[in-house]
């Protein structure tokens, strides 16, 4: 019986633990310095908004771990000796392992801004971030204004959270349109309008210069780099992306770049040490995927994969077709396949937007073969399994346009737009030719 130690109790680490237990009788220890029990990180925003209590974010009852013989240890690992197979914890304890899985997730980016470590300045990733929100932004009396630095999915979540408690929000985004390094122009422009329609002060093409402190070491204002404008605020959300949480590995022999470098089997350069989830970086990208993917479902898939390998069935990580989903305030977003912000060689985008300005789709296809490459949808729910099948079957764009109704996942009484989309597609195609 081997001792499997997992550092990190997020979705990737806990999935690995559960599947190792299903497949073996190995001893399993999960170490975390964030919380004692696993919780759904994506649900943190709904706790702040009052839709859930924190205990509702725990998928398993507290007795689950002992019953399944998964030992939970609350602590911070500050050194890994891969050759001796010893972990050193910050409280002086040590722990030996036979196999180690590093699943420490991400941390919010900081770019050396003056004042970035003041009280009331934070990201939105950890349970401690949720706790600090209740201290510095519990209501609009304590927090007269919040400033969010950086666009993207975490930024829009934080804006929605603060907005739900009536706290005025100013958004500082360095790009000239929201998330336009990911979204095509029409979608990004629609989201700009949607953010402003929710009375959020969206500032585009601006950067943070510094965060100013009051006499108690707490944020009191931010300074805009381009104009020198000083914006008074009581809370600053840093949401300019995340980075792998791997500082504790600096003194180890484990090879790292931005993340922990792994091969297709999620193995590091040290025997019996693996890395999964947000902190893992593929040595060679898988298809068009990024080497690091801070996405919930890929973390889960990596956990399942590494469990197979550790339990004797060596398995390569194969994430399949890219997909993701999120919300931009009250607009649901889904993406399947590849729709880049700018078309590449031999690619075209078909874009349709509804007149109510809250629904749109963009379909990417090959201009020579007509092959369907990907789709973004806003405000219209689509079926993952249908698009996954069409991508695998290399369907052409005509097939997709004519069968969109089969992919629609909206409830029965929702309005349908397939006929409008089809008419618009062939009209654009005719005008282009």
C-alpha positions in Angstrom: 0.0 0.0 0.0 1.5 3.4 -1.1 1.0 6.7 0.5 -0.4 9.2 -2.0 -0.2 12.9 -0.9 -2.1 15.6 -2.7 -1.3 19.2 -2.2 -4.4 21.2 -2.8 -8.1 20.5 -2.2 -9.7 22.1 -5.2 -11.6 20.3 -7.9 -8.5 18.6 -9.5 -6.9 17.4 -6.2 -10.2 16.1 -4.8 -11.2 14.4 -8.0 -7.8 12.6 -8.0 -8.4 11.6 -4.4 -11.8 10.2 -5.0 -10.8 8.2 -8.1 -7.7 6.8 -6.4 -9.9 5.6 -3.6 -12.3 4.0 -6.1 -9.4 2.2 -7.8 -7.2 1.3 -4.9 -6.6 0.7 -1.2 -3.8 3.3 -1.1 -3.4 5.6 1.8 -4.5 9.1 0.7 -3.6 12.5 2.4 -4.9 15.8 1.1 -3.2 19.0 2.4 -4.7 22.5 2.1 -4.0 25.8 3.8 -7.2 27.4 2.4 -10.1 25.4 3.9 -10.4 22.1 5.7 -13.1 20.8 3.4 -13.5 20.9 -0.4 -15.9 23.5 -1.7 -17.1 24.6 -5.1 -15.0 27.6 -6.0 -17.3 28.8 -8.8 -20.1 29.1 -6.2 -18.3 31.7 -4.0 -20.0 34.6 -5.8 -23.5 33.2 -5.0 -22.6 33.1 -1.2 -21.9 36.8 -1.3 -25.0 37.5 -3.3 -27.2 35.7 -0.7 -28.2 32.8 -3.0 -26.3 30.2 -0.9 -24.7 29.7 2.4 -21.1 28.6 2.4 -21.9 25.1 3.7 -24.1 24.7 0.6 -21.0 24.9 -1.6 -19.5 21.7 -0.1 -20.5 18.9 -2.5 -19.8 16.3 0.2 -20.8 16.0 3.9 -18.0 16.4 6.4 -18.2 12.7 7.3 -17.5 11.7 3.7 -13.8 12.0 4.0 -13.3 9.7 7.0 -15.7 7.2 5.6 -13.7 7.0 2.4 -10.4 7.0 4.2 -9.2 10.2 2.8 -7.1 12.0 5.4 -7.4 15.8 5.4 -4.6 17.9 6.8 -4.8 21.7 7.2 -1.4 23.2 6.6 0.9 25.0 4.3 3.6 23.1 2.4 6.7 25.4 2.1 9.2 22.8 0.7 9.2 19.7 -1.4 12.2 17.3 -1.4 11.4 15.1 -4.4 14.5 12.9 -4.0 13.9 12.1 -0.4 10.1 12.2 -0.8 9.6 14.5 2.1 7.3 17.5 2.5 8.1 20.3 5.0 5.2 22.3 6.4 5.3 25.8 7.7 4.6 24.7 11.2 7.7 22.5 11.3 6.0 19.2 10.6 7.2 16.9 7.9 5.3 14.3 5.8 6.7 11.4 3.7 5.1 10.2 0.5 5.4 7.5 -2.1 3.7 9.5 -4.8 2.9 13.2 -4.8 0.3 15.2 -6.8 0.7 19.0 -6.9 -2.7 20.6 -7.3 -2.3 24.0 -5.8 -4.3 26.0 -8.3 -3.9 29.7 -9.0 -3.4 33.0 -7.3 -4.5 36.5 -8.4 -2.1 38.4 -10.5 -0.3 41.4 -9.1 1.9 43.5 -11.3 3.9 45.5 -8.7 1.4 48.4 -8.4 2.1 50.7 -5.5 -0.5 50.0 -2.8 -1.4 46.5 -4.1 -1.0 45.0 -0.7 -3.1 47.5 1.2 -6.1 46.5 3.3 -9.2 46.4 1.1 -7.2 45.3 -2.0 -7.7 41.7 -3.2 -8.5 39.3 -5.9 -11.5 36.9 -6.1 -10.3 33.3 -5.9 -9.9 31.9 -2.4 -12.3 31.5 0.5 -10.3 34.1 2.3 -11.2 36.6 -0.5 -14.9 36.0 0.2 -14.3 36.6 3.9 -12.5 39.8 3.3 -15.2 41.1 1.0 -17.5 40.9 4.0 -15.1 43.1 5.9 -14.3 45.7 3.3 -17.4 45.7 1.1 -20.3 44.4 3.1 -22.7 47.2 1.9 -22.8 50.6 0.3 -22.5 52.4 3.6 -19.1 50.9 4.5 -18.0 50.8 0.8 -19.1 53.9 -1.0 -17.4 52.8 -4.3 -15.4 49.9 -5.5 -12.8 49.9 -8.3 -12.1 46.7 -10.3 -8.8 46.5 -12.2 -8.8 44.1 -15.2 -11.6 42.7 -17.3 -12.4 39.1 -18.0 -14.6 36.5 -16.3 -13.4 37.1 -12.7 -13.8 40.8 -13.1 -17.4 40.6 -14.4 -18.3 38.2 -11.5 -16.9 40.6 -8.9 -18.8 43.5 -10.6 -22.0 41.5 -10.4 -21.4 40.7 -6.8 -20.8 44.2 -5.7 -23.7 45.5 -7.9 -26.0 43.1 -6.1 -25.4 45.0 -2.8 -25.9 48.4 -4.3 -22.2 49.3 -4.3 -21.2 51.6 -7.2 -18.5 50.0 -9.3 -15.8 51.6 -11.6 -14.2 49.1 -14.0 -10.6 49.9 -15.3 -9.9 47.8 -18.4 -6.6 48.3 -20.3 -8.1 47.0 -23.6 -10.2 49.2 -25.8 -13.1 46.8 -25.6 -14.1 44.3 -22.9 -12.3 40.9 -23.1 -11.5 41.6 -26.8 -8.4 39.4 -26.6 -10.8 36.5 -26.5 -14.1 37.7 -27.9 -14.7 38.8 -31.5 -15.5 42.5 -32.0 -19.3 42.2 -32.2 -19.6 40.2 -29.0 -17.1 42.4 -27.0 -19.0 45.5 -28.1 -22.3 44.0 -26.9 -20.8 43.2 -23.5 -19.5 46.8 -23.2 -23.1 48.0 -23.7 -24.5 45.4 -21.3 -22.1 46.4 -18.5 -23.0 50.1 -18.9 -26.7 49.3 -19.0 -26.2 47.8 -15.5 -25.0 51.3 -14.3 -21.3 50.1 -14.0 -18.8 52.8 -14.8 -16.7 51.0 -17.5 -13.5 52.8 -18.4 -11.7 51.3 -21.4 -8.1 51.8 -22.6 -6.9 52.8 -19.1 -4.4 51.4 -16.6 -4.0 51.5 -12.9 -1.0 53.7 -11.8 -1.2 53.3 -8.0 -3.5 52.6 -5.1 -3.5 55.3 -2.4 -3.6 54.6 1.3 -5.4 56.2 4.2 -3.8 56.7 7.6 -4.7 53.1 8.6 -3.1 51.3 5.7 -6.4 50.8 3.9 -7.2 51.7 0.2 -8.8 55.1 -0.1 -8.4 55.8 -3.9 -6.9 54.7 -7.2 -4.9 56.8 -9.6 -5.5 56.3 -13.4 -2.2 56.2 -15.3 -3.3 58.0 -18.5 -5.1 60.9 -16.9 -3.8 61.1 -13.4 -7.5 61.1 -12.2 -7.9 60.1 -8.6 -11.0 57.9 -8.0 -12.0 57.6 -4.4 -12.9 54.1 -3.3 -13.1 51.8 -0.3 -12.3 48.5 -2.1 -10.1 47.5 -5.0 -10.6 44.2 -6.8 -7.5 43.0 -8.7 -8.9 40.7 -11.5 -6.2 41.0 -14.1 -5.9 37.3 -14.5 -4.4 34.5 -12.4 -1.1 32.7 -12.2 -0.1 29.2 -11.0 0.3 29.1 -7.3 3.8 27.5 -7.2 6.1 29.8 -5.2 6.7 27.1 -2.6 8.5 25.0 -5.3 11.3 27.5 -6.0 13.8 25.6 -3.8 12.9 22.2 -5.3 14.3 20.3 -8.3 10.8 20.2 -9.9 11.0 21.9 -13.2 8.7 24.9 -13.6 8.0 27.6 -16.1 4.9 29.7 -15.4 3.5 26.5 -14.0 4.7 23.0 -13.1 5.9 21.4 -16.3 4.3 18.1 -17.1 4.1 15.7 -20.0 0.9 14.2 -21.5 0.7 11.8 -18.5 0.8 14.7 -16.1 4.3 13.6 -14.8 6.9 16.1 -13.8 10.6 15.6 -14.3 10.8 13.9 -10.9 9.7 10.3 -10.6 6.4 9.8 -8.7 5.6 13.5 -8.7 2.6 14.7 -10.8 0.9 18.0 -11.3 -2.7 18.7 -12.3 -5.2 21.6 -12.6 -4.5 25.3 -12.8 -0.9 25.0 -11.7 0.1 22.4 -14.3 1.7 23.5 -17.6 1.9 21.2 -20.6 5.4 21.0 -22.0 3.8 20.8 -25.4 0.4 22.4 -26.0 -2.5 20.0 -26.8 -3.8 21.1 -30.2 -4.7 24.8 -30.0 -5.2 24.7 -26.2 -3.0 26.9 -24.0 -0.3 25.1 -22.0 -2.0 26.3 -18.8 -5.8 26.1 -18.5 -7.4 27.6 -15.4 -10.7 25.9 -16.1 -12.9 23.9 -13.7 -13.7 21.0 -16.1 -10.1 20.5 -17.2 -9.0 20.3 -13.6 -11.6 17.5 -13.0 -10.5 15.6 -16.1 -6.8 15.8 -15.1 -7.8 14.5 -11.6 -9.5 11.5 -13.2 -6.6 10.9 -15.6 -3.8 11.0 -13.0 -5.7 8.6 -10.7 -5.7 6.0 -13.5 -1.9 6.3 -13.9 -1.1 6.2 -10.2 -3.2 3.1 -9.9 -1.4 1.2 -12.6 -3.3 2.1 -15.7 -1.0 4.7 -17.3 -3.3 7.1 -19.2 -2.6 10.2 -21.3 -4.5 13.4 -20.7 -6.9 14.0 -23.6 -9.2 16.9 -22.9 -11.1 16.7 -26.3 -12.7 19.6 -28.0 -12.4 23.0 -26.2 -15.5 24.3 -24.5 -16.3 26.7 -21.7 -19.2 28.6 -20.2 -19.7 31.7 -18.0 -22.1 34.6 -17.3 -21.7 38.2 -18.2 -24.1 39.6 -15.6 -27.4 38.1 -16.8 -26.2 37.0 -20.2 -25.1 33.3 -20.4 -22.1 32.6 -22.6 -21.0 29.3 -24.1 -18.1 28.4 -26.5 -17.5 25.2 -28.4 -14.5 24.6 -30.6 -12.4 27.6 -31.7 -13.7 31.1 -32.3 -10.7 33.5 -31.9 -11.1 37.2 -31.5 -9.5 37.8 -34.9 -10.0 35.4 -37.9 -6.9 33.5 -39.0 -5.9 32.5 -42.5 -8.7 30.8 -44.4 -11.2 31.5 -41.6 -14.4 33.5 -41.6 -16.8 34.6 -38.8 -20.6 34.7 -39.2 -22.1 37.0 -36.6 -25.8 37.4 -35.7 -27.1 39.7 -33.0 -30.7 40.0 -31.8 -32.3 43.4 -31.8 -32.7 43.3 -28.0 -28.9 43.5 -27.8 -28.6 40.6 -25.3 -28.4 37.6 -27.6 -25.8 36.8 -30.3 -23.9 34.0 -31.9 -20.6 33.9 -33.8 -19.8 30.9 -35.9 -16.2 30.3 -37.2 -15.7 28.2 -40.4 -13.0 27.4 -42.9 -13.5 29.5 -46.1 -12.1 26.9 -48.4 -13.7 23.7 -47.1 -16.7 25.2 -45.3 -15.7 23.1 -42.2 -17.3 24.2 -38.9 -14.6 25.2 -36.5 -16.5 26.6 -33.5 -19.3 28.7 -32.1 -19.8 31.3 -29.4 -23.3 31.8 -28.0 -24.7 34.6 -25.8 -28.2 34.5 -24.3 -29.1 31.2 -26.1 -28.3 27.9 -24.4 -26.8 25.2 -26.5 -26.2 21.5 -26.0 -22.6 20.6 -25.3 -23.0 17.0 -26.6 -24.4 18.1 -29.9 -21.6 20.5 -30.7 -19.0 18.0 -29.5 -20.4 15.4 -31.9 -20.5 17.9 -34.8 -16.9 18.9 -34.2 -15.8 15.2 -34.0 -17.7 14.5 -37.3 -16.1 17.6 -39.0 -19.5 18.9 -40.1 -19.6 21.8 -42.4 -21.1 25.2 -41.6 -24.2 24.6 -43.8 -25.1 21.5 -41.7 -24.7 23.4 -38.5 -26.8 26.4 -39.6 -29.5 24.1 -40.9 -29.5 22.0 -37.7 -29.2 24.6 -35.0 -32.6 23.8 -33.6 -31.2 20.3 -32.6 -28.5 22.0 -30.5 -30.8 24.5 -28.7 -31.1 23.8 -25.0 -33.4 26.6 -24.0 -36.6 25.7 -22.0 -39.8 24.9 -24.0 -41.4 28.3 -23.7 -38.4 30.4 -24.7 -38.4 32.1 -28.0 -36.4 30.5 -30.8 -34.3 32.3 -33.3 -33.0 29.6 -35.7 -34.9 30.9 -38.7 -33.6 34.4 -38.2 -30.1 33.1 -37.8 -30.3 31.0 -41.0 -31.8 33.9 -43.0 -29.0 36.2 -41.8 -26.3 33.7 -42.6 -27.3 33.1 -46.2 -27.9 36.8 -46.7 -24.3 37.6 -45.4 -22.9 34.8 -47.6 -24.7 36.2 -50.7 -23.5 39.7 -50.0 -19.9 38.5 -49.5 -19.9 36.8 -52.9 
